[in-house]
Amino acid sequence: MDQVHGLQWERPGLMGQDGPLDHTALARTLAERLPAPGHIRDLFATVPRHRFLPDVVWGENRVRHDRTTDPDGWLHTAYTDQALITQRDDGVEGGRGVPTSSSSAPSVMARMLTAARIEHHHRVLEIGTGTGYNAALLASMVGDDRVTSIEIDPDVAARARRALIEAEFAPTVLTEDGEGRRVGYQPPCDRLIATCTVSRVPDVWLRQIYGRGRIVTPWAPTPGGPGGVLAVLDVNGDRAEGRFEGGLSFMWARGQRQAGHVAPAGSAADTTTRVDGDPRTPWLDGDQALMLSLLMPGWRYGMRMEDGAEEPYVWLASTTCASWARLHADGRIEQAGGRKLVDQADQVRAWWRDRGEPDYTNFGLTVDLVRGTQTVWLREPSWTLWSTKR
Ligand SMILES: C[S@@+](CC[C@H](N)C(=O)[O-])C[C@H]1O[C@@H](n2cnc3c(N)ncnc32)[C@H](O)[C@@H]1O
């Protein structure tokens, strides 16, 4: 028997090649390793993650795990601390295999649940139901009737609803765009947890909070840009403000995915300079790239192979104008357009070093609905780094 918030149910049990497999010990071991308070770890020990996963998932390094051919491996994978991709290319066959829905890594989920500081009486709104696993964890914390979860993809939402019912949870799952282009959801909530990345916190998320509350969301400065941070924002009326609690990577909210803005291949540069060493290095380090995007938003990057070259070059493209740059392993830096991205990056990096190389947790975000702004600051909300009109 399993027991979650007083409910008991018989588990159908998984039949493996060697007989029935028991997930409870696996869940307990995973939970014990999570860097989270006891009451959060208990959730992971009791809510069965595998009940929310489809028969085929993709884990680290795109490894495919198939329950039909390898039930033991699939079950063990379900209780590892990795994000498991559950949908690719928005469910359309024949795509490039871009992840579009997943069960997030349990340690990341635990981090977000901890940051949300959920109390038993709170109403919680989740944006991005995915598998329904997080909605089940939330329902275990506050009860089914206090959890609403919104999923934009109708197939994903339908699957999550089924999994939740089969696992004996009953939060409300709505098939909607959680960026709230429609009206808000009733009743208002005390906590909003998004499990997809935004670069613009939607107004409706603040409006959705009843009085004071908290929004916990993956946030990144530029759609399609590098990495992301966990934004923990305290809401008070028309304002949400808080620090970033370290880096994390989530798929983008559908409305904020960004295509385009790629440096052209083969076009002539305005300037070509040369440095000793490999100018690609800081851009290939995820942490450094994320820090640069916090300090200097509005660019995307990628890698491309040049004809005849032995190594790919890194391209940078501005998302605010047509400027671009190419950085080559042999030390060449090509730049074009009015915004010299590499020069700008050198300047902001020097500025950051002069200030003692503050890490992400020194940065924060203010969303102001009255002024219509979103502002990134360093150390104190009054120390504005940059601000965008919403
Ligand atoms: C990382 S998955 C969510 C993981 C999920 N919380 C779980 O426990 O399995 C992100 C989900 O957000 C959904 N999504 C993306 N944009 C959305 C939007 N604007 N509104 C609602 N859901 C969205 C995606 O379809 C995807 O299922």
The ligand as a MOL file (V3000), in Angstrom:
LIG
                    3D

  0  0  0     0  0            999 V3000
M  V30 BEGIN CTAB
M  V30 COUNTS 27 29 0 0 0
M  V30 BEGIN ATOM
M  V30 1 C 9.5830 20.8770 -18.0620 0
M  V30 2 S 7.9710 20.5020 -18.5960 0 CHG=1
M  V30 3 C 7.0450 20.5080 -17.0950 0
M  V30 4 C 7.3780 19.4630 -16.0810 0
M  V30 5 C 6.2240 19.1830 -15.1640 0
M  V30 6 N 5.9960 20.2060 -14.1860 0
M  V30 7 C 6.3110 17.8120 -14.5260 0
M  V30 8 O 6.2180 17.6880 -13.3140 0
M  V30 9 O 6.4480 16.8420 -15.2770 0 CHG=-1
M  V30 10 C 7.4330 22.0420 -19.2840 0
M  V30 11 C 6.0030 22.0230 -19.7450 0
M  V30 12 O 5.5610 23.3610 -19.9400 0
M  V30 13 C 4.6150 23.3430 -20.9680 0
M  V30 14 N 4.4350 24.7200 -21.4540 0
M  V30 15 C 5.2440 25.4460 -22.2680 0
M  V30 16 N 4.7310 26.6600 -22.4610 0
M  V30 17 C 3.5700 26.7160 -21.7590 0
M  V30 18 C 2.5800 27.7170 -21.5680 0
M  V30 19 N 2.6760 28.9060 -22.1600 0
M  V30 20 N 1.5170 27.4240 -20.7970 0
M  V30 21 C 1.4050 26.2100 -20.1840 0
M  V30 22 N 2.3050 25.2300 -20.3420 0
M  V30 23 C 3.3830 25.4750 -21.1070 0
M  V30 24 C 5.2310 22.3960 -21.9850 0
M  V30 25 O 4.2650 21.9280 -22.9150 0
M  V30 26 C 5.7750 21.3120 -21.0710 0
M  V30 27 O 4.8730 20.2690 -20.9030 0
M  V30 END ATOM
M  V30 BEGIN BOND
M  V30 1 1 1 2
M  V30 2 1 2 3
M  V30 3 1 2 10
M  V30 4 1 3 4
M  V30 5 1 4 5
M  V30 6 1 5 6
M  V30 7 1 5 7
M  V30 8 2 7 8
M  V30 9 1 7 9
M  V30 10 1 10 11
M  V30 11 1 11 12
M  V30 12 1 11 26
M  V30 13 1 12 13
M  V30 14 1 13 14
M  V30 15 1 13 24
M  V30 16 1 14 15
M  V30 17 1 14 23
M  V30 18 2 15 16
M  V30 19 1 16 17
M  V30 20 1 17 18
M  V30 21 2 17 23
M  V30 22 1 18 19
M  V30 23 2 18 20
M  V30 24 1 20 21
M  V30 25 2 21 22
M  V30 26 1 22 23
M  V30 27 1 24 25
M  V30 28 1 24 26
M  V30 29 1 26 27
M  V30 END BOND
M  V30 END CTAB
M  END
